[in-house]
Amino acid sequence: MGKKKLIRFQDMKTMDCVFEPDMKTCLEDSFPLKGKWRSDYFKNDKPLIIELGCGKGEYTVQLAKQYPNKNYVGLDIKGSRIWYGADEVRREGMNNVGFVRTKVDFVEKFFAPGEVDEIWLTFSDPQPKKPRKRLSSELFVDRYRKILKSDGIVHLKTDNSMLFDYTLEQIEEHNYQLMESTWDLYGEEMEKLDKETQDILGIKTHYEVMFEEKGFDIKYCKFSI
Ligand SMILES: C[S@@+](CC[C@H](N)C(=O)[O-])C[C@H]1O[C@@H](n2cnc3c(N)ncnc32)[C@H](O)[C@@H]1O
């Protein structure tokens, strides 16, 4: 491991906004904030929005700045990426953000039934050869259903046509309710949206900027399950 990475890993251990649960905690289902994010961590009763595969946490942190009246938690397995978002949260003294370093596969171990209002899937790995590992597969959506409120929403933003097509197919096949969908978010569609939605969808992640520069159209959909 590089020296910088090592320093960041050490640094993360000192950050109040980062949780790095071990496997035992997952297996024993003993994460202390499960069902208690609002009461014990955020210390308020406001909506809870999570980003899965958050990378450097751009969506989590930017949304948290735009909506100080909501709570945000980003999950990713890569601590070296989470560090960037967590460092910004620390520098800016934000109190409405948390990060969990974990596999999304364990998401139900960190949130209780109905605890989550919205889920963001931002530029998730398309997993071309392993459909079950896609974060919009039935396997994962069944996990999300357990932690989402009954009217909870899933947002998906991607550059990847295969993943987007697959997600739309899943929505149709499993009778999820498609609320919005566009193959070219920054084309004409954006202008039709209200200012608030434009501000939300206009947040760009590290991967989004990379793919946009390569000329990929950005796709977006929103559905409830
Ligand atoms: C292509 S990157 C996108 C990162 C970020 N959302 C962005 O848009 O810049 C995919 C991210 O998902 C994470 N990831 C993929 N599968 C995961 C899983 N099963 N559990 C946790 N993280 C996962 C990777 O570590 C990586 O940071």
The ligand as an SDF file (V2000), in Angstrom:
LIG
                    3D

 27 29  0  0  0  0  0  0  0  0999 V2000
  -17.4400    3.4680  -10.6250 C   0  0  0  0  0  0  0  0  0  0  0  0
  -17.2250    3.8490   -8.9500 S   0  0  0  0  0  0  0  0  0  0  0  0
  -18.3370    5.2200   -8.6930 C   0  0  0  0  0  0  0  0  0  0  0  0
  -17.9820    6.0050   -7.4580 C   0  0  0  0  0  0  0  0  0  0  0  0
  -18.8310    7.2630   -7.2420 C   0  0  0  0  0  0  0  0  0  0  0  0
  -20.2130    6.9420   -6.9790 N   0  0  0  0  0  0  0  0  0  0  0  0
  -18.7200    8.1810   -8.4130 C   0  0  0  0  0  0  0  0  0  0  0  0
  -19.6970    8.3320   -9.1510 O   0  0  0  0  0  0  0  0  0  0  0  0
  -17.6380    8.7910   -8.5820 O   0  0  0  0  0  0  0  0  0  0  0  0
  -18.0680    2.5480   -8.1380 C   0  0  0  0  0  0  0  0  0  0  0  0
  -17.8610    2.5570   -6.6620 C   0  0  0  0  0  0  0  0  0  0  0  0
  -18.6710    1.5670   -6.0900 O   0  0  0  0  0  0  0  0  0  0  0  0
  -17.9260    0.8600   -5.1300 C   0  0  0  0  0  0  0  0  0  0  0  0
  -18.5340   -0.4730   -5.0620 N   0  0  0  0  0  0  0  0  0  0  0  0
  -18.8230   -1.2970   -6.0860 C   0  0  0  0  0  0  0  0  0  0  0  0
  -19.4420   -2.4040   -5.6450 N   0  0  0  0  0  0  0  0  0  0  0  0
  -19.5350   -2.2750   -4.3070 C   0  0  0  0  0  0  0  0  0  0  0  0
  -20.0680   -3.0870   -3.2730 C   0  0  0  0  0  0  0  0  0  0  0  0
  -20.6410   -4.2590   -3.5240 N   0  0  0  0  0  0  0  0  0  0  0  0
  -20.0010   -2.6230   -2.0130 N   0  0  0  0  0  0  0  0  0  0  0  0
  -19.4170   -1.4290   -1.7330 C   0  0  0  0  0  0  0  0  0  0  0  0
  -18.8950   -0.6210   -2.6710 N   0  0  0  0  0  0  0  0  0  0  0  0
  -18.9630   -1.0360   -3.9300 C   0  0  0  0  0  0  0  0  0  0  0  0
  -16.4980    0.8870   -5.5950 C   0  0  0  0  0  0  0  0  0  0  0  0
  -15.5810    0.7410   -4.5350 O   0  0  0  0  0  0  0  0  0  0  0  0
  -16.4340    2.2700   -6.2370 C   0  0  0  0  0  0  0  0  0  0  0  0
  -16.0040    3.2700   -5.3340 O   0  0  0  0  0  0  0  0  0  0  0  0
  1  2  1  0
  2  3  1  0
  2 10  1  0
  3  4  1  0
  4  5  1  0
  5  6  1  0
  5  7  1  0
  7  8  2  0
  7  9  1  0
 10 11  1  0
 11 12  1  0
 11 26  1  0
 12 13  1  0
 13 14  1  0
 13 24  1  0
 14 15  1  0
 14 23  1  0
 15 16  2  0
 16 17  1  0
 17 18  1  0
 17 23  2  0
 18 19  1  0
 18 20  2  0
 20 21  1  0
 21 22  2  0
 22 23  1  0
 24 25  1  0
 24 26  1  0
 26 27  1  0
M  CHG  2   2   1   9  -1
M  END
$$$$
